[in-house]
Amino acid sequence: MKPEISIIYSLARSGATLMSRCMGCADGNVILSEINPRFSWFNPLVQAWEWYGLFTDQEMMQLKSNRGLRYIDAIMAISEKCRGKGLKLIIRDWTHIDFTPGDYPVEPIYQLAQDVVLRDHFEISEIAITRHPLDTWLSVCKVPRMQESLNLNQYMAGFLKFAELAKRIGFVRYEDFCKDPQPVLKNACNILQADYADDFEARYPSNIKVTGEIYTAQDTETVTGEVVGERSRREIRLPPRREIPAHIERELATCQDYPKILDTLGYTR
């Protein structure tokens, strides 16, 4: 029998940081954050060691000395540690690079790389987190590294591919979570076969085992360097929509993929 693993898929700026922090309040969950088999800024072994103490310092030195260690081997090693401690392993995928062009060393493949790499080795439970495509685009536009490497049509084309896969595997909407957090998170945990903490709303602000928030890491392979902003607030609420520039209004009016995304995920304009 193959070991079990759970995967959360989400494009950038879709609320996965907040929901992962909340899900991570359950003591039985181990969440590896924003990793991808093709490329990621963060080392899953470092997260497993630093955040959850799954490896000793000596074990980490041995693992890191093997620079040819494959992604699947790292996940298998972490999975074995989790099983030995009766913990649930959850990957928060860095889905962005599979669907969104950018200044990365890999190009979009418009499929879920985690599934391709892990399906032969694990029994997978999976879910997608979505957010209204206009809100995610308005937020992505504020990221300096993305401003010159991405246009709206490219972004929406990748988003549509993701939306179609999200509908197939099952998804929860960030907006629904913000309106009524407990039932939405509990449903997501049930789908992922993960533990659920009833008191997560009181506990999540102190959970720093997540990327997307700044923290001091023991290893530079994990530090984000991102400033603390709106995502660190101590309440769960849907942020207001950013002002829509006139040129984006015009681009949306001619974007053929945008209304298809709305229909696929059940959003209105």
Residue pairs with C-beta under 8 A, 6 or more apart in sequence:
1 123
2 121
2 122
2 123
3 79
3 80
3 83
3 121
3 122
3 123
4 88
4 89
4 122
4 123
4 124
4 125
4 193
5 75
5 79
5 89
5 90
5 91
5 118
5 122
5 123
5 124
5 125
6 88
6 89
6 90
6 91
6 124
6 125
6 126
6 127
6 192
6 193
6 194
7 90
7 91
7 93
7 112
7 114
7 115
7 118
7 124
7 125
7 126
7 127
8 16
8 19
8 20
8 90
8 91
8 92
8 93
8 126
8 127
8 128
8 129
8 192
9 93
9 95
9 112
9 114
9 126
9 127
9 128
9 129
9 162
9 165
9 166
9 169
10 16
10 92
10 93
10 95
10 128
10 129
10 130
11 95
11 96
11 99
11 100
11 130
11 131
11 136
11 159
11 162
12 96
12 100
12 136
12 139
12 140
12 143
13 131
13 135
13 136
13 139
13 140
14 129
14 130
14 131
14 136
14 174
15 129
15 131
15 174
15 177
15 178
16 92
16 129
16 212
17 210
17 211
17 212
17 213
17 231
18 174
18 177
18 204
18 231
18 236
19 129
19 174
19 177
19 185
19 188
20 31
20 33
20 92
20 210
21 204
21 207
21 209
21 210
21 213
22 181
22 185
22 200
22 201
22 204
22 207
22 236
23 29
23 31
23 90
23 185
23 188
23 189
23 194
23 196
23 200
24 31
24 204
24 207
24 209
24 210
25 197
25 199
25 200
25 203
25 204
25 207
26 189
26 194
26 195
26 196
26 197
26 200
27 195
27 197
28 86
28 87
28 88
28 194
28 195
29 87
29 88
29 90
29 194
29 195
30 48
30 52
30 54
30 78
30 82
30 87
30 88
30 89
30 90
31 90
31 91
31 92
31 209
31 210
32 44
32 47
32 48
32 78
32 89
32 90
32 91
32 92
33 42
33 47
33 92
33 209
33 210
33 211
33 212
34 40
34 41
34 42
34 92
34 93
34 94
34 211
34 212
35 42
35 43
35 44
35 47
35 91
35 92
35 93
35 94
36 93
36 94
36 95
36 97
36 98
36 113
36 114
37 71
37 72
37 113
37 114
37 116
37 117
37 118
38 97
38 98
38 106
38 109
38 113
39 97
39 104
39 105
39 106
40 94
40 97
41 211
41 224
42 211
42 221
42 222
43 219
43 221
43 222
44 71
44 74
44 75
44 78
44 91
45 55
45 60
45 63
45 64
45 69
45 74
45 77
45 78
46 60
46 217
46 218
46 219
46 221
46 222
47 209
47 222
48 54
48 55
48 78
48 81
49 55
49 57
49 59
49 60
49 219
50 217
50 218
50 219
50 222
51 209
52 87
52 209
54 78
54 81
54 82
54 85
55 63
55 81
63 69
63 74
63 77
71 117
72 117
72 118
72 121
75 91
75 118
75 121
76 121
78 89
79 89
79 122
82 88
82 89
88 192
88 193
88 194
88 195
90 192
90 194
91 114
92 210
93 112
93 113
93 114
95 112
95 162
96 102
97 104
97 106
97 108
98 108
98 109
98 110
98 111
98 112
98 113
98 162
99 108
99 110
99 158
99 159
99 161
99 162
100 108
100 140
100 150
100 154
100 155
100 158
100 159
101 107
101 108
101 149
101 150
101 154
101 158
102 145
102 146
102 149
102 150
103 145
103 149
108 158
110 158
110 161
111 161
111 165
112 165
115 124
115 126
118 124
125 191
125 192
125 193
126 169
126 170
126 191
126 192
127 169
127 170
127 171
127 172
127 188
127 191
127 192
128 162
128 165
128 166
128 169
128 170
128 171
128 172
129 171
129 172
129 173
129 174
129 177
129 188
130 163
130 166
130 171
130 172
130 173
130 174
130 265
131 173
131 174
131 175
132 175
132 267
133 156
133 159
133 163
133 258
133 261
133 262
133 267
134 241
134 244
134 252
134 258
135 241
135 242
136 159
137 152
137 155
137 156
137 248
138 241
138 242
138 244
138 248
139 242
140 146
140 150
140 155
141 147
141 248
142 242
152 248
152 251
152 252
152 255
153 251
153 255
153 257
156 255
156 257
156 258
156 261
157 257
159 257
159 261
160 257
160 260
160 261
160 264
163 260
163 261
163 264
163 265
164 264
166 264
166 265
167 264
167 265
170 191
171 265
172 184
172 187
172 188
173 265
173 266
173 267
174 238
175 238
176 184
177 184
177 185
177 236
178 236
178 237
178 238
179 238
181 200
181 201
181 236
182 198
182 201
185 196
185 200
186 196
188 194
189 195
189 196
190 196
197 203
201 236
205 232
205 234
208 215
211 222
211 224
212 224
212 226
212 231
213 224
213 226
213 228
213 231
213 232
214 224
214 225
214 226
214 227
214 228
215 223
215 224
216 223
217 223
230 239
252 258
259 269
261 267
262 268
262 269
